[in-house]
Structure formats: C-alpha cells, structure tokens
Amino acid sequence: MDLSTLDYTQLLDLKAQLEREINARQTEEKANAKRQILDLVKTYGLTIEEVLSKPATASRKPVEAKYRNPDDASQTWSGRGRKPAWVQQYVDAGFKLEDLAI
C-alpha cells in the first residue's frame, strides 16, 4: 500500500482502523497467553501463589573479619568497604594494617 497516494482524511481513517485492529489483537493475545498459563498451571499442579511468588533469594553469609581492634576486641573489620574510624586512627598513628590482622 502506497501511503503517499492517500489524502489526510483517508490516513486518519486508516489510523483509526489500525488502532481498532491493534486493540482487538492485543485482547486476543492476552486471552491466549492467559489460557496457556492456566494450562501450564494445571499440567504441573501449581497454585496461583506458587506462580506469583518471588523466588527465594540466597542469603549471603557474613564475611569473616580480618582485622581486630587491639583496644576493643568486639570491634572487627572484614577489610571490605570504608575503613572504620579505629582502623584509620591506628594507620594514622603509624601502625601498619597488618598489625591489626587477626
């Protein structure tokens, strides 16, 4: 179809026809998808809750501490992320990070 041969009103009519056809097909496609999903649910014996639930995320285990504050054994640091203030104070005081290693 050569659209350049159509006048403005014909193009508007064509646009309206296209929009109607797109909406009809969208409704049809959604119905087909819903039917397919329900067939799969029935085939595999799933419940709606199982289908719609989010998958369980694997929980991360905490990273082991590599450094310990010699003045307060409850303060530890894994070596990841920003240095805690106590680590920075020891480094600024001339100690090496290895001096704090566990």
Secondary structure as GFF3:
##gff-version 3
##sequence-region A 1 102
A	DSSP	three_ten_helix	3	5	.	.	.	ID=ss1
A	DSSP	alpha_helix	8	44	.	.	.	ID=ss2
A	DSSP	alpha_helix	48	52	.	.	.	ID=ss3
A	DSSP	beta_strand	67	68	.	.	.	ID=ss4
A	DSSP	beta_strand	76	77	.	.	.	ID=ss5
A	DSSP	alpha_helix	85	92	.	.	.	ID=ss6
A	DSSP	three_ten_helix	97	100	.	.	.	ID=ss7
###
